[in-house]
Amino acid sequence: MTDTELLTLFIRQDERAVAETQNKYGRICRNIAFGLLGSREDAEEIFNDVLMRAWSILPKERPKKLLSFLAVMTRNLATNRLDQYTAQRRGGSAQNAVLEELAECVAAPGSVEQTVDAKLLDDALVRFLDALPQEQRSIFVLRYYYALPLQDIADRRQISLSKVKATLMRLRKKLNEYLTEEGFL
């Protein structure tokens, strides 16, 4: 089923939209949530929340890319859940470690919001990623979007852990240079 057909089902409030979305994008969204939370039960709960929100939002909004829309919603809900957990524990998290790695490339949230429109920064990141070779882009996205552990990335890409680390280090430097050239840093 195409995204256009899925969106039509959501607009009509046809219950098949939920089942079809689950079949087509459930695994991807659950993996995003699991990568951040480390719990299959939490990932399932997050995806159910995504489906509920999509049911209420999609008749009004019509995203260009349904997967991107669902993935961002999944990531946001999972990050919020992670924030709740870490606030309760006051311990570190995988998400915090991933964000610390990028700290040298991207300014603090307050200064980014004051300096540039978030949309411009988003567009610049998309251009940066589009210019990368597929393997580098994949490694970057797996680490900084899906927050996968380095060893999982190495296993998925069938490369050594040291290659993953070296690639990410070079990409952070390259991103820093790119954002500086674009006037974001």
Helices and strands as residue ranges (DSSP letters): H 3-11, H 16-37, H 40-57, H 66-89, H 94-102, H 109-115, H 118-131, H 134-144, H 150-157, H 161-181
